[in-house]
């Protein structure tokens, strides 16, 4: 039972946790397009591969699956999620389980406007959003939204190219220098992160971990505190099941005036997942169980609360790569 982690980058902790879960039962294999991705060197076996946009990339990955007798595969970056899901049948033919949600859902979550429209149609509280200056100005005149607002790409990850705008001039400047931009209501409440695992066999939500974000850095949670709220668990479970997600997902939520606003979903391990693991939400073992044909039991909220996670930097030294 061997696991393939694609585009591992700097997610050293994720690789370490998988190695611990698979110890004595299988290998953890990692890939990245750069030899300077430190998480590569945490794996049992690693491969340097082309960029995901280069011709022949998928054949390269399929070759690794055959060579290493891979049982399950997942990616740690957003742009690759749809690509992997699109080739789910080819992976299945090789005996490899794709540990993520469907292609349709990967595409929906990558497009923030589509995700917003889905949430609005299904009655979930969410930040008001606009994709034209005309619709935004109309809502501004009616008092439905006010400055400041966020201006960001409709597609994107890691909070790249997101800017806060205090006036019309800034909004128009940002719109003129970007492609497929959207304007979003500025939320002032408590930002929350949820790490969720949906069993690959039963399709039921079996684990939810929630944290209040205290400090963000480069689009990822830098400091946070774990907490439980049964009402939030219920809302997350309903949201996940209505969408049809599978495997590991990461959800951004705001709590404002006692209302939970769903913001964005990443159908992969989020940068703040180590907090969940350290508090007892071991999703690596849940994945290993599923790959072994074992359905996981429900364990929602089974973790330590009031535990503050604080990230800090580490370094790795390797020999020069030729």
N, C-alpha and C positions, 0 to 999 in steps of 0.2 A: 504494500500500500504506500505509494509514493506521491507526494504533492508537488506540483509545479506552481511557483509564484512568479508572475510576470511583472516586469517593470518595478523591481523591488526598491530601487532608489536608496533613500536614507531610512527606510522603515526597518531598521535593525531589530527593534523590539518584537515586531510582528514575526519576523523570521525566527528569532530566539524562542518565542512562545510556541511556534509550530514545531520546532525541533524538540522541545521538551515533551510536547504532546505525542509526537510520533516516535520518540526514542524507543528503540528495540522492535518497532513494528514497521518502520519504513523510512525513506529518505525525504528530505526537503531539498528541492532543486530550485534555484533562482536564476532569472535572466534580467539583463538590462542592456541598453545600447551603449552604456559607458562603462569602461573598466574602473572608473572612479566612483561607482555606486557602492558605498560601504556595506550595504546589506548583502551584497553578493557573497562576501567573504564570511558571512555568518552561516551560510547554507552548507549542506553536505556536499553538494555539487553545484557548480555555477557555469553559465554560458554567457558570452557576450554576443548579442544578436543585433541585426539591423534595426533601424528605427521602424516604428509600427507603420509608417507611411510608405516605406520602401517596398518595391516589388519583391515577391518571394518571402516576405516576412512570415506569413502563415505557414508556408511549407517548412520553413526553418523550425517553427514551433512544433509542427506535427512530427518532424524528424526527432526532435528532443523527446517527445511523448513516446515514440516507438523505442528509441534507444534506452530511455530510463524507465520504461514500463510504468508510465505515469497513470495514476488512478483518478486524481482530481486536479483541476486547474482554476486559478483565480488571478485577477490583475489588481494592482494597487493604484492605478491612475484612471481618471475618468475617460479620456479619449479612447482607451483600449477596451472599455467595457462593452460597447456596442459591437466592436469588431469581434470579440470573443463570442458574444451571444449570437452573432450572425452566423458563426461557423459551428454552432452547437451540434448539429447533426454529424459533421465530420469528426468532431471530438468523440461523440458517442460511438461512432463506428470504430474508433481506436480503443474503446473501453474506458474513455476519460469522461468524468462528470464535470460539467461546467458549474462552478460554485458561485452563481450569481443569478440575477433576475433576467427576465426575457429581454429580447432585443427591443421590443416596443417600449418597455419600461425604462431601459437604459437610455433610449432616445428621448423619452419624455422628461426624465430627470435632468438630462444634459441641457435641455431647452427650458430655461426658467419661465418663459412666457407660457409655454404649453403646460407646465406644471401648475402655474398660477391659475390658468383657465380650468384645468381639471379640478383643482381644489375649490374654486368658486362655484363651479357647476354642481359639485357634490356637497356644498354647504359647510365647508371648513373655513373658519376664520383665517384670513391671511392678509398680508399687507397689500393695500391698493397698488395696482401696477398699471403702467401705460406704455404703449409702444409708438405713439405719435405725439408730437408736440401739441397738435391741435386738441387731442383728447385730454392731455394733461392740463392745458390752459383752461379748457372748458370746466374741468373738475376743480381747478384752482379758483375760478371765478365763482363757482357755486359753493365754495367753502368745504368741498368734500376732501380736500387735501391741502396741506400748507407746507411752506419751507421750514426747515431744510428737507431735502429728499436725497435718495441715493440714485445715481446714474451708473448703470453697469451693462455689460454685454448680455444679450439674451442667452448666449452660450458661453460657458467659461467655468473655470474651477480655481481653487486655491485663492479666492477673493481677488484675482488679478483684474486690474483696470476698473476697480470699483471706486467711485469718487462721491464725496458728499458735496451737494450743491446748495448754496444759500440764496440763489437768485436766478432769474430767467436767463441772464447773460451767461452764467456758468453752465446752465443746462444746455443752452444752444451751442456753446463752444464744445462741450463734451459730445453732443450729438453729431456735430459736424466733423469730428475727428475719429469717430468710431463707426463700425458697421453693425447693424442690427442691435441697436442699443435700446434699453428700456429704463423707465423711471419708476422708482418704487418708494412708497411711503416710508418715512424714517421712523423706525420703531424705537421707543425709548425704554421699554420694559426690560425685564431680566431675560438674557439670552440663555437658552438651555440646549444641551446636546444629548441625544439619545443614541445608544449603540444597541442595535436590535438584531436578533438572529431568528430567522424563520426556517424551521426544519425542512430539509430538502425532500423528505419522504412524506411526512404528514401534511406539509404546507401550513402548519400551525405556528404561531408566534410562541417560542419556548423560552426566550430570554430578552429582558429589557433592562438596560442600565441607564440611569439619567444623572446628569450633572449640571450644576449651575456654573456658567462660565464667568470667571472673574477677570481674566486678562487674555487678550488675543494677540497673536504675533504671526505675521505673514499668512493670514487666513486660517491659522490653526489655533486650537485651544492651548494656551501656555500655562494657565493656572485655573483650577476649577475645584468645586466641592461636590461630593456625591450626596444625593438625597432621594427620597421615595415619595411618591404621591399616587395613590391608587386611582384617582380620577384621571390623572395624566396617563397612567398605564392603560386604562380602558380606552382613552381617546387614541393613543398610539396604536393599540391593537386593532381598533376599528379602521383607522387610516391605512394601516399596512395591509389588512385583509381586503379592503375595498379596492386597493390598487392592484393587489396580487403579487407583491414582492416575494422574493425567495432568497435564502442565504443571508449573508451579512449586509446590513444597511446602516447608514449613519444619517440621522435626521436633525436639522436645525429648527428650533422652536423658540418663540418669544412668549413670555408671560406678561400680560399687561392688563391691569385692572381686573385680575382674577380670571382672565380669558387666555387660553392657550392658542397662539397663532402659529400654524405650521408654515415654515419658510421654505427650506430646500431639503432635498434628499440626495445622498450619494450612495448608490448601491454597491458599496465596497467598505473596507475597513477605513475609518476616519483617522486623522492624525492624532486624535485624542483617545483612541481606543486603549492604550496602555493603562489609563486610569481605571477603566472597567475591569481589565484583567487583574490589576493589582488589588482591586476590591473584591475579587472572587467571581466575576463574570467571565468564565473561561470558554470563549467561543471556539477556540482551537480544538478543544476536545469534542465539542458539539459537531464540528465539521468532520473530525476523524470518525466519530460514531456513525454519521451519515454515510461516509464513504465505505464503512464496513457493513452497511446495510442495517444499522441499528437506529430506530426511531428514538429521538430524545424526549425525555419527560419535561413537562412544563416547570420552569424555575424562574418565573418572572419576579424581579425584585429581590432575589436571593443574593444580596451583596452587602458589604459594609457601608454604612452611611456616615456623613459628616467627616469624610476623609478628604483632605485637600491634596490635590495633585499639583506638583510644581516641576516643570520641565527644566532641564539644565543641559549644557553641551558636553559631549564626549568627543574623543578623537580616536582615529584608527590609523595605524601606519602599515603600509604594504611595500613590497619591493617595487621598483620601477617597472611599469608595464610597457613592454616593447610594442 
